[in-house]
Structure formats: C-alpha cells, structure tokens
Amino acid sequence: MPAEFHVFPCLSDNIGVLMRDKETGACASIDAPEAEPILAALEQTGWKLTDILVTHKHPDHVAGVAELKERFGARVVAPVREAEFVPEADLFVNQGDTVMVGSLSGTVLFTPGHTAGHISYYFAGARALFAGDTLFALGCGRLLEGSPEDMWRSLQKLAALPDDTQVFCGHEYTLSNARFALAADPDNAALKLRAAVVEGQRADGQLTVPSLLRDEKATNPFLRADQPALAAAVDLDGSDPVAVFAALREWKNNF
C-alpha cells in the first residue's frame, strides 16, 4: 500500500485520521476537530503535517485548523461551497477535482445532505474514502441542510466505489448505529455478526473505524433503502428508495 494511516479519538466522539504518503512523507489530517490530539498523534508517529483536508464546515471538524496551519504551515483544502466557513483554506475544491497529498492522488466527491456543501475525498491508490459526516459505519449523517434525495444520491455515489475501499468517517457512532440497524433489519445475518463484533470492540475500548465498503453495503440500512426488507420495516413496501431512506432517517432521529 502506498499510504499508511493513523486513527485516534478527538473531542467526545470524533474520529481523527492521519494519512501519510510513504513515497514522499507528506501527511494529511482529515478534518481537524481539535489540535491537541492531532499534535499528539503526529508526535507518536513521527509524521510531519503537510495538508489538512476539510470535509465540511461544522466546528467539530474545523476547530483545530487555524492552530495546525500556523504551527506547520500546512495547506488547507476545503469545499468551495463552504468557503466562508473555512477562512484559513488555501485551496477550494468541488466535484471531480484532484487533490494531491505527496504522490497520493485523491478525487473530490460532492456529497451534500448533512451540509449543503459537504465533500468527501477518495484516494483510489490508497483504497481510502474520507466520508466526513455523510457515511458512517452502519449509519449516515443527519440531514441538517439537505433533502433525503440529496443524501440518498450522495450515499449512492459512495456506494459505487470499489468494495475493498476503507471508509474513514467523522465520528465513532458505530455501536448506536448497530443497535438501530438491528431494529430496522433484524433478519440480516451479516449485520448480526457485525453488530456482535462492534459490541466487543467498543467493550475493549477499540475504535471501529475504518470499515470496509463491502461491509457497509451488506449491513448499513441507509445504503439498503432500495431493498424490500428495509421498505417493509417502515411500512413502505414497493416505494421509491428515497421515501424509504427518508423514513429510516426519521426513525433513527428518534431512536
């Protein structure tokens, strides 16, 4: 693999991720929830921060950007549609743009729904997707600024990536997501097995991120809104997947 990764907790439930290019030593932080844990991770690994890749504007994803940029001179990449909320950014990007971290090439994917300007980063060579708060392990983000159709399209865009893609998401929500998924999709054998693994991981204090996209497609109810079992779970047999997705998301909001 051309890249190596370091995953660690930030704030109360955010996930911090560093990605390092083995060829050049370039290192990116995916979002910057707060500076201190990222600084500790850099010291632990011995990596030098060169880039910060911002997925969206929320404070729990950008609060550490200014301090890290001042300290390391790191280049800050951010969504063009949320430019006013990331004033430290050096480069604003949109759907289809290419972002380099050293020799690692990433593609920007426009993934609105959680926020109107949310983006994700897909590094094909590293088999890594940085999905921010669009796609979670066994879940998806709340629809704070987008419609159910917006988020469903975003999720389908991510689901079209290769099955062996590692999914790095913005929060450690997997245990609560697993419990909802079991309520929505109780006969899913793969989900039952995965939920048991997640229970054990969290009981041992382990992070559950990254996950594999193939596992998300098999077990994440929000990627499965086009399946009859999920339509039946919300009494919408035969309905359009967007309607099923909307009902699932509303159920989860109140779960």
Secondary structure, 3 states (H helix, E strand, C coil): CCEEEEEEEECCCEEEEEEEECCCCCEEEECCCCHHHHHHHHHHHCCCCCEEECCCCCHHHHCCHHHHHHHHCCEEEEEHHHHHHCCCCCEEECCCCEEEECCEEEEEEECCCCCCCCEEEEECCCCEEEEECCEECCEECCCCCCCHHHHHHHHHHHHCCCCCCEEEECECCHHHHHHHHHHHCCCCHHHHHHHHHHHHHHHCCCCCCCEEHHHHHHHCHHHCCCCHHHHHHCCCCCCCHHHHHHHHHHHHHCC
